[in-house]
Structures are given as structure tokens and as C-alpha cells.
Amino acid sequence: MVEVNISKSDFLVSIKTAFKEWINSDLTILIYVSKLTIAALLAMSVSMFLNFSSPQTSVFTVFIVMQMHSGLVFSKSFYRFLGTLLGFIISLVLVSAFSQDRVWFMTFFTIWIAICAAAGFKYRNFISYGFVLSGYTVAIITLPFIDNPLHIYGFAIDRISEVVIGLLSASVISEVIFPKQLSDTLFESEKHKYKNTFLSVINMENIFSKEKNINNFSRNILGSDSLRVNSVFESNINKKDKMYYQRLNSEFMHLSITFHSLKNIINTISNNEKIDNEMMIALKDTYKPIKDFLEENSQNLFINESSENIINKFNEVKKHIKEQIEVNKNKFMYFDFDILSDYNSSIYLITRFFDEFSLYTKTYISFVNNKNKNDNNEESSHLYKFSTYTDNLLILLVSFRVVVVLIATTIFWILTAWEYAPFVIISAVASTLLFSSHPNPVNASKSFTKGAIVSFFVAGVCNFYLIPTYVSDIPSFCFIMAPIFAFAAWLGSSDQRGLFVFGFIFIIITVCSMNLHYSMDYVTYFETSIASIIGIAISGIAYELINSWSDYWTKRRVLNFLCNKLIKLTNEKDNTRRVVLESQGLDMLQHFSTQGRLNLQSNSLLFQWLLSTLEIGRAIIDIKNELQNLKNENQVKIVYDILDLIKNFFLEIDEYKKEIIFKELKKDFIELEKNLVFKLTAEQKAINNIQIEIRLIYTVMLNKISLPSRGEIN
């Protein structure tokens, strides 16, 4: 009997545990699906009650702006409204000015769509989406009424009203029903990120293993900053908190870049057959005080420590690191100059890595404990503000593609004289604009098309069986549409199925008779559906054919950007900050790697190029800052000579000439090291720091494979 009772008890415990796990894993999705379904039904019902001609627009708006977090809903709704309003204004201008001249109308219509595509590609976050919607709004308002411009004003007012209803429905439901604040997610994300970083720093194998596939620290840097930007629409996140999120992300970015640079140099040392194992042991001994210290504090993660105590502990560890460096100082002095540079640079990066982790920790603990916050918000915000970069040629390519799509669909309209040809243009414009800002436009177009095809059959069942059979009023309409909306919402809860859902909903709102005055016929349904799918297909074909993001082309563009960035940094007038350099580099690489057709090897190579560029660039920035403290003209001259050699190296294409420049750089560096004694302490410190940074540049430039330089690309 006892055994039976124990079995029952264990069974109940297992059931309870499984239930909790299910709640934790699926509850968020269930809430999201429920909120989206309710918001869509509410928007549809209100639009029907007010007798608007197209309640589908309200439903589509809800599906577009609804997000897991309230802050994201408000942010997307805001830019959706601005984009729609701008599109409304442009529509009235175009129709008023050119309704009687199709050539001029299509010319300026095409120009506007090209501008929206370019802006949608250039800008980030939901600003991009606002431009996309502006272009789509112009298409959906003007094209159906090109032959009847007198009715366009009323139609446009209806569209704006329907969009507003959709925005309000999504915002209200998101805020009222189980609201999920972006601030909570940001806070939990920072805690999770710090914990993972802490564990990674403890594990010496992350740095000293010979594996080439290193853990990419920086994977979520840009995503975290995007969440922070959109948090502006939540009132419960104050200005200081937003500054802290910005600062934490910036410091984490610095830390991750240093981690990767250290890993690369240590890999170079470990793979060098001329170096015995003693040097690797010495590097591990240098890093060991960090590991031991963090293991001692792994339980509380410094949460219960005061700021002063944390600072004292970190300073104590730094003292142990310096002591270990002194112990090994003379062990490798007779090694080859290049090998010794690798070792000294590794020592410097270990020290810098710990300094940056210390700063990151102190900022994190200060934020978590809500103490010692910096009141100078404007200065801090400026210092830690991220910057983006988009290749202008890519922007032109995006505009060119949408122009080609418009020309192709317009010619199709003229040649066929098909009554439903405007729907081809509308769907082609909408999908082209939507894909232009997507990370993988080719795959996005395929998913969108699949969703549209599936929706064709679902809409057919709704139009010709469910709606005429079972719908008699608004509640019955909601009853019929609720499962369809819920199914689409569930599909949309996964990032992998996001574009499939958009295609699905797009056709639903285009061809489904979603109003109380049923007027659907087979011809309208089939021809509207086919026209919309043709437009989507043309857009997808355009992305397949007009795409220069080949492996070779992408590597060439990235290489030119990186080399030009280093050349610019050597300019005396350039005062780029480290956070700008690193955030632009990461943004650029993410844009190219996601948009391009790169294999894994090419992606890895581009990341190595970026790391080398960021290290050299950061060193140049620090050197230029330290030069302000030097009074010795001879020393200043030789440093500027070295900067000129670095510039010339990245300007040069010929490999033989680059080798000569590199040898000259080595010669000047040795000359600089001969006299490092100054009367003034500030000068002494400055020249020592300059020497360290030049040595690091030299070490990075030694690794030719990881170095971006003009010439032949494999």
C-alpha cells in the first residue's frame, strides 16, 4: 500500500512539474494568440458597425502591428499611422495633379515608391516599416480609382479610419489583456546576458581552446539596442533606465570585440609551431586570477556587494594579474620579434578584457541595485549612442528593383488591359516594399507566396460556403472568422513562419468578402486572387534575378568599406568614437551577411576582417587621443609617420608594395621603442600607451588571412 501511495505521489508531482513547464513555455504564445484574435475581431466588428467598405484593412493592421510587448505595439502603431498619413497626402497630390495624364502619374508614382523602398532599407526598426507602409498606402489608394478620381477622397478617408481602428484595437487589447511590458523583458534580458557573459569569462576554454568556431558574443547586440529604442513608447521606463540600457549594451559590445580579438591572437600563438607550450602556460597563468576570482563570486554575481567593495575586489585581481605578468616578463625576451609581439599583445588584451568586464559589471550592479546612477544623461546618451551603416549601392539596388517591378507590372496592365491588373501592381508593390527591409528577401518572397496560395483556398471556403451559409450579423461573422484569425496568429508566433502568415492574411483581406453586404461572385474572387498572386510572384522573381549580393561581390563591398574606414580614421580631423566604429561595423556586417548569399566560410572570413578592422580602428582612435599629451616633436612625428604607413597599407593594392610598407612600419615601431623615457609623467604614460596600441596594430596586421586589404579575393 505504501508503494502505491508513493507511486501516486510521484505521479502527481510529475504531472505538476510537466504542467508548470508547459505553462512557462507556451503561456506567452497562448496569450499572444488570444490577444491578436480578440483585437482582430474587435477591429473587424467596429469597422462593420460603422459601415466601412473594407473592414479587412482594420484586420490586416492588427496583424501587422500586434507584438508580444506593449511597447512594440505602440511603437509600430505610431510609425504605421505616420506612414499611412504620409501616403494619404501623397495620394491626394498625385491624383489631383496627374489623374488625367497616366504617363506623368506613373512616373511620379514610381519615384515615390522607389524613395519609400530606399528609405525602408536604409532606416532601422519601425521607422523602416513606416516608409514601407507609406508606399503601399499610395498604391492601394490611387490605383483602384485611377479611372474615377472623384471618389478617391472618400475612399482614402475610409482607409485611414480603418487603419486607425486597427491601431486602436491592437493598442487597447495589448495594454488591457495581460500586458507584457518591454521594460520587464529588457531587464530580464540584461540579467540573462550578464550571467552568460560571467560564465563565459570563467570558462578558460572559451579563450584558450583551439576551436575556430568561437562563441559569438555579439549576436544580440543590435537586437538589444533595437528593443531599447522601441522602449521609448513605454512610460514606465524612465530616462535614466534607458541610458543605462544603452550604456550596458555599449560596454557589452566593447567586451565582446575584445574577447574575439584575444581569442584570435591566442589561436595564432597556439598554432605557431615555433612556439613551445611554455608561452601558452604563461598566458593561462596570467588569466587564472580572473578565473579564480569569478569562481569565488559565482553564487551571488556581485548582487549583494557594495560598489566600493566590488571596486576593491577588482583592483585586487588586477594587482595579481600584473604580478603574474612581471613573473613571466623576461621568459620570452629572446623570442622572435613577431612572436614576442603576439605574446605582449595577448597580455595587453587579457588586461583590457578584465578592465572592460569590470566596467560592465559595475554598471550592471549599479543598475540592478538602483544606486549611484549617473545624472548626466545627455552626455552619457551621446557617448554610448549606436550608429548604423548601409551601403549606398545596396540602397540604389533596392530602388532599382522596385522600379523594374513597377515597369514590368505596368506593361502587363497596358498589354492585357485586364480589369484586375491594378491588383497585380498593388500586390507587387506591397510585397517588394515588404521584402526590401527583410533580412533574407529571397526566402521571404517564397514564404509569402506559399502563404498566399494557401489563403486562396481558405478564402474560397469562406466566401462561398461559410459566410453565405452561417453569417447573418456581426457576432456570427466573428464566430466564423475567429478560428481563421487564431490559426494565423498561432502561425505568426514563430519567426520562421512570419512571412507565410503575412502572405496568408494579405490574400484574405484582398479577396475575402468581409462585410455585412455580401456581394462575392466567382469571377471577382478568382480574378482578384490570381492578380494578387501574380503580383507577389513577379516581386519574388525580381529578387531572384536582380540580386548582386553574390559571395564575391559581397566580400568586395565589405572589404572596401573596412579599408576606407581605417583610412578615414588615420585622418587628423577624424574624431570617431569607439562605440560608433564598432556599432557601424556590426550593423554593416549583419546587413551584408543576412542579405547576401554567403557560405559559412565567407561569413566567418568577413567576421574576422571586421574584428581586425575594429581592433586597428580602436587603436588608432586611442593613439590620436594620446598624441594630445605629447610635446616631443620627434616622437609625435614618428607616430604620425606610422599612422601614414597604416593608411598607405590599406590604400595599396599591390601585395609586394604592401609588404614593403609593412617592413617600414616595423622599422618605425622599433625606432619608437628605443626611447620611451620622458621627464613629464603625462608624456611617459602617453608614449607607453601609444607603444602598446601600435604593437597591437602590428600584431593584428601580421595575420594576413584575417586582415582586410585590397587585392585579389578568393
N, C-alpha and C positions, 0 to 999 in steps of 0.2 A: 504493500500500500504506500509505503513511504517513497519507493522508487517511482511509483505512478505519479504521486504528488510533485516530486522533483521534476519529472518529465513535463508535467503540465506547467509548472512554474517556469521552466526553461523555455517552453514553447511560447508562453505569454511574453516573456522577456524578449525573445527573438522577434515576435510579431511587433512588439512595441518599438524595438530598435529599427526594424525594417520600415515601420510607418514613419518614424522620425526622419529617417534617411530619405524616404520618398517625399515628405513634406519639404525638407531642406533643398532637395534637388529640383522638384517640379512645381512647387508652390508659386514661385515667381512667374513661371511660364503660364500657369493656370490663371493667375491674377491678370497678367498681361492680355491673354486671350479674352478673358471675360470683359475687361475694361474696353478693349478695342471693339468687341462685338456690341456692347451696350452703347458706346459712343457712335458707332456707325449706324445702329438702329435709331438712335436719338436724332442724329443729323438727317437721316432719311425721312423720319416721321415729321420733323419740324418743316422741312422743305416741302413735303407733300401737303401738310396742313396749310402752309402759306401759298400753296398752289403754284410753286415754281415749276418751270418747264423741265428742269433736269436735276432731280434730287441725286442722281448718280455723282454729280460733281461734289456735293457735300460728302458723300460716302468715300469717294476717292481721296478727298482732302484729309479725312480722318485717318485713312490707311497710310497716307504719306507722312503725316506729322506725329502720329502716335508713337511714343517711345516708352522704354521701361521706366525712365525717370521723368519726373515732372519738369525739371529744369530744361531737359532736352526738348520736351513738348513745347514749352513756352518759347524757347529759342527758335525752333524750326517753324513754329506758327508765326512768329514775328517776321522772319525773313520770307516766309510763304506769302504773307499779306503784302509786304513791301513789293515783292516780285510781281504779284498779281496786279497790284495798283499801278505799278510802272507799266506793265503790259497793257492794262486798260487804257492808260493815257496814250501810249504809242499806237494802239489800235485805232483810237479815235482820230489821231493825227494822220495816220496813213490813209484811212478810208476817206476822211474829209478832203485830203489833198489829192489823192490819186485814184479814187474809185472809178473814174471814167477812163483811166489810162492803165491798162493791165501791165504794160512793159515797165513803166515807172513804179507802179505799185509793187511788182515782184522784185524789182531792183532794190528798192529801199527795204522791203520785207526781208530779202536775203541778207542785206547788210546788217540789219538789226539782229537776225538770227545768228549770224557769224560773230557779232560782238558778244552776244549772250553766251555762245559756246566758248569763246576765248576767255571771257571773264569767269565763267563757271569752272573752267580748267585751271585758271591762274589762282583764284582765291580758294581759301580753305574753309572747312566747317560748313555751317549752314548758309553762309554768305554765298558760297558757290551755288547752293540749291536755289537761293533767291533769284539769281540770274537765269538759271535753267528754267524756272517757272515763268519768268518774265517773257522769255522767248516762246515757250509753249502757250502761254496765255494769248499772245498776239496771234498765233496760228489758229487756235481754237475759236477765237472771237471773229477774226476777219474773213477767213476762207469760206465758211459756210454762207456768209452774207455778202460775198463779193458781187453778186448779181442783184442784190437787194439792200443797198447800203442804208436805206432809210430806217430799217428795223434793227440796225446794229447797236444803237444806243440802249434800247430796251433789253436786248439780249445780253449786252455787256454788264448792265446793272444786275441782271439776274445772276450772271456768273459770279460776280463779286459777292453778291448777297449769299449765294450758295457756298462759296468758299469761306465767308465769314461764319456761317452757321456751322460748317465743318470744323473750323478752327476753335470756335467757342465750345462745341460739343466735346472735342478731344481734350481741350484745356480743363474744362469743368470736371469731366469724368476722371481725368488723370489726377486732379487735385483732391477730389471728394472721396473716391473709392480707393482705399488702401494706397494712399500716396507714397511713392518711393522717392525720397529726396536725393538729389545728386550729391549733396554735401555728405550724406552718410556713406555713399559709395566712394567718394573721393577720400574720405578719412580711412575707411577700411582698406582701400587700395594702397594708400601710403603705408599703413601698418604692415600689410602683406609684402609690399615691395621692400621695406626696410628689413623685415625678418628674413626674406630670401637673400638679400644682399649680405646680411650678417652671416648667415650660414655659408654663403659662397666664399666670403672672406676667410672664415675659419678653415675651410677645406683647402689645404695647400695644393692638393692635386689639381684644382681648377687652374692654377697658375703653372705648376711645375711638371704636369704631365706632358707627354709628347704628342698628345692628340691634336690634330689640326682643326677638327670641328669643335671650336670653343663655344662655350655658352654665351649667347648674345645678350648681354646685359641691357643693351639699348633698344630692345624690341618694342617696348611700350612707352618710350619717352615721349614721342609725338602724340600718341593716343591719350596719354595722361594730360598733356598740355591742352589738347582739344577739349577734354572734359572740363578742365579748369576754365577755359574761355567761355564755354556754354553755361557755366555756373553763375554767370552774371545775371541770369534771369531768375535766380532764386534769392529771395530776400533774407533767408536765414543764414547765408554765408556773408560774413562781414568783410570789410576791405582788408583788414589785417590777415584774416584767414586766407583770402585769395592771394595775397602777397606771399604768404608762407608756402602755399601750394606751388606757386611759381618758383620760389627760391629752392624748395626741396627738389623739384624736377630739374632745375638747372644744375644743382650740386650733384644730383644723381647722374646726370649726363656727363659732367666732368669726370666723376669717379669711374663710370663705365668705360670712357675713352682711355683713361689711364690704365685701367685693368687690361684692356685689349692690347695696348701698346707694350705693356710689361710682358704679357703672355707671348707676344710675337718675338721680342728680343730674347727672352729665355728659351724659346723654341730654337732660335738661331744658334744660341750658345750650346744647347744640348745636342744639336745635330752636327756641330762642328767636330770633325774627327781629330783636329789638332789640340783640342781642349780635353784635359783629363777630368775625371769625376770630382776632383777636389774643388773646382770652381763652383759647380752646382751645389755641392755640400755647403760651401761658404754662403751662397745666396739663400739656401734654405735656412741656415743658421741666422742670417740677417732677418728673415721673415718670421722665424719661430717666436720671438717675443710678442708679435701681433697675434699669432695663433693662440698662444698660451693665455694671453690677456683676455681675449674674447671668449675662450672656453670657460674661463672663470666667471664671466658675466653672462653666459648664455641663458641662464634661467630667467633673469629679470629684464634683459635687454636694456639695462640702464634706466628703466622707467622709474624706479624708486630712488634714483640717485639725484642729488642736487647738482646744479650746473657747475658750481665750484669744484665739487668732488670729482665730477666727470672730467673736467679740465685738468685737474691734478693727476688723475689716473692716466690720461692720455699723454701728458707731459712725461710721466714716469716711464711709460713704454717707449716713448721717443728717445729718452735717455739710454735705455737698454739697446735700442737699435743702433744708435751712434756708437755705443761701446763695442758692439759686435762688429761694426764697420771698422773701427780702429784696430781690433784684433786681427782682422784679415787684410789690413791696409797694405802691408808690404809683401804679402804672399805671392802676388801676381805681377809685381812691378817689372819683372824681366820678360813678361809675355810680349807677343807681337802688339804693335800699336793699335791695330784694329780690334784684336781680341780684348785688349785692355779697355778700349772704348766701350765695347759691348758690356763688359763687366761693370764699369763705372756708371754707365747709363742705366743698367738694371738696378744698381744700388740706389741711384737717384730716384728712379721710378717707384721703387718699394717705399722709400721715404715719402714721396709725393702721394702715393696711393694711400698711405696711412694718414697723412695730413688731410687729404680730401675726405676720407672716410670719417675722420674725427670731426671735421666741419659739418658733414652731412648728419652725423649722429647728434651733435649739439643742436643743430637746427631742428631735427626731428623731435628730440626730447623736449626742447623748449616749446615746440608747438603742441605736443601731446599733453604736457603739463600746464599749458596755457600760461607760461611765465616768460618774463624777460623778452617780451616782444619788441621788435624794433618799431619805433613810432614814425620813422622817416619813410613813409610808404612810397612816395613819389620817386625818391632816389632808388629805393630797392626795386621797385617795379621796373624802372628803366634799366638797372643793372642786370636784371635777370630775365628780361623780355626776349622771347624766342623770335627768330626771323625765318622766313620761308624763301624758297627759291624755285622758280620754274623756268625751264629753258624756253627762250622766246621762239625758237624754231618749232618746238612742240606746240606752242600756242598757235602759231601760224598754220601748222598741220591740222590742228583741230578745226580751225576756222575754214580751211580749205576743204576739209572733208564734208562739213555740213553744207557748204556752198555746192559741192558736187552732188550731194544727195538732193538738195532743193532743185537744182537744174535738171537732174535726171527725172525726178517726180513731176516737175512742171512740164517737161517734154512729154512725159507719159500722159499727162492731163490733156495737152494740146492734141496729141496724135489720136488718142482714143475718144476724146470728147465725152468721156464717161461721166455720168451724173454724180457718181460717188468718188470720183478721182480726188476731190479735196480731202477726203478721209485718208487717202494714201499719203498726201503731203503732211497732214496733221500727225498721223502716227509715225511717219518717218522723221519729222522734226522732233517730236516728243522723245522718241527712243534715241535718236542721235545726240540730242542735248543731254539726256539722262546718262547715256554711256560715256560721254566725254569726260565726266568727272569720276568715273568708276575706276577702281584700281586695275581691273582686268576687263577692258571693254569687249574683247572678242568673246570670252566665255560669258560675259554678262548678256550680250546680244543673243547667244544661243539659249540661255536660261529664260530670257524674256520671251523669245519666240515659242518655246515649249509651253510656257505658262499661258500664252495667248491661244495656242491651239487647243489645249485642254479646256480653257474657258469658253471656247467656241461651242463645244458640245454641252457644257453646263448651262450656258446662256440659252441654248436651244431648248433644253428641257424646261427651263424657267419660263421662257416666252410662250411656248406652245402647249405646255401641259400644266405646270404648277400654278402659274399666275391666272390664266383664264378659268381654271377649274376650282381653285380654292381661295382666291383673293377677292374680297368684296369691300374691304375697308383697310384702314391703316394698321390696326392690330393684326389682322390676318396676313397682311403683307410682311409685317415684322416676323410673324411666326414662320413664314416660308423662307425668308431671307436669312434668318438667324443662323441656321446650320451652315449655310454657304459662307457667311462672314466669319463664323467661328473657325471653320476649316481653313480659310485663307489666313486668318490671324495666327492659327497654330503653325501653318507653314512659314509665315513671316517671322516667327520667333527664332528661327535659325538663320544665321548669317549666310549659310551655304545656299539657302532656298529663297533669299530675299528678292532677287530679280525675277525668279519664277513667279512669285506672288504678285509682283508689280505687273507682269505680263497678264496674269490671270485677272486681276482686278481691272486693268486697263480695258480689256475686251468686254468685261462685264458692264462697266459704266458706259461703254461705247454703244453696245448693241442690245443691252437688256432693257425691256420696257418697264422701267422703274418709276411708274407714276400711276395715279388712280384712273386716268383716262386711257384705257388700253387701246392701242392703235397699231399693234405689230402685225406685219404680214411677212410671208416667207421671202419675198423678193428683197424687201428692205433689210431683213435680218441677214440673209446670205451675202448680199452685195456690200453692206456695211462691214460685215465681219471679214470678208475676203479683201476688201480695200485696206482695212486696218492691218491685217496680217501681211499683205504685200508691202505696205509701208515699213513695217518692222523688219521684214526680210531684206529690203533694199538697204536699210540702215546697217544691218548686220553684215551684208556683203561689202558695204563701203569700208567697214572696219577691217574686214579680211584683206581687201585689196589695197586700200590707202593706209598703209601702216609701214612706216620706215623704221620702226623700233626693232630692227634686226640685231643680232648679237654683236656684229662688228660695228654697226652704226652707233649703237648704244654705248659701247665701250669707248669709241672715239669721242662722242659728245661729253661723256663723264670725264675722260682724261683731259680734254681741253679745258673744261670748267675748273678742274682741280689745279692744273698747271697755271692757268690765268689767275686763280685765287692766290696762289703763292707769289706770283709775280707782283700782283697788286699789293700784297702785304709788305713787300720789301720797299715800297714807295714811302718816302719820309712823311708825306702828308696823310697817309692812310692810318687811321686810328681805330680799326675794327676791334671790337671786344671779343673775348673768347667765346662767350655764350652765343654771339651772332655767328661766328665762324662754325662752331660745332652744330648748332641747330640748322643752319642753312645747308651744311654738308649732309646731315642725316635726312633732311627733307628732300634734298635733291636726289640722293641715292634711293630713297624709298619711292619717289616718283618714277624714276627710271626703271628700277628693278621690278615694280609691280606693273607698270605699263608696258615694259619691254618683253621681248621673247628671249630671255636669258636662260641658259642652262645653269645647273648648280655650281659648276666650276667657274663660270663667268661671274655669277653673283658673288662668290667667295673672293674672286680677284678684285672686283670693284670695291668690296668692303675693305680689303687690305690696302688698296690705293687710298681710300678715304681715310683710314687710320693714319697712314703715313703723312698725308696732307694735313690732317688736324694736328698731329704732333709737331711737324715742322712749322705750321702756321702759328700754333700757340707759342712755340719757342721764339719765333720772330717777333710776335707781339710783346713778349716779356723782355727780349733783348732791346727793343726800341724804347720800352719804358725805363729800363735800367740805364740806357745811354744818357738820359737826362741828368744822372748823378755823376757822370764822368767829366772831369775837367782836363785830363791829359789828352792833348790833341792827337798825339801819335797813336794812343790806344783807341781813341774814337775813330781815327782814320782807318786803322786795320779792321775794326769791327764793321765799318761801313763797306770796306773792300770785300769782306766775307759775305755780307748781305748782297752786294752786287754780283759776286760769283754764284750765289744761290739763285739769284734772278736769271742770270745768263744760262745757268744749267737747265732751268726749266723752260727757257726760251729756245734752246738749241735742239735741233732735230738729229743732227749727225752724231752717231754713237762715239766715234773717235774723238771729236771735239769735246763732247761731254766728259769723256774720260780725262782729257787734259784739264778741263775746268775743275773737275773733282780733285785731281792731284794738286792743283793750285790752291784749292780750298784747304786741303790737308796741310799744305806748307804754311799758309797764313795762320791756321789754327795752332800749329806747333810754335810759330813765332809769337803768337799771343800768349801762350802758356809760359814763355821764358821769363817774363817779368810781371808778376802778379802782386808786387809789394807797393803799397801807397802809404803816404803819410796820413791821409784822411781816412777814417773808418768807413764812411759812406762810400767813398771811392773803392776801397778794398772790397767791401761787400758787393758793390755793383759789378766790378770786373770778375769776381768769383762766380756770381750768378750768371753773367754773360758767358763765361767759360763753360759752365755746366750745360747751358742751353745749346751752345754751339756744338759741344761734344755729343749731345743727344741728336741734334740735326745730322751730324756726321754719321752717327751710328745708324739712324734710320735710312740714310742715303746709301749706306753700304749694302743693304738688302735690295738688290736691283729688281728682283721679281715683284716685290711689294711696293715699289716706287713708281708713281705716275710720272712718266716722262714721254715727251713727244718722240715719235719714231714708228717703227713697224709694230703692229698689234697682231698677236697670234689669235 
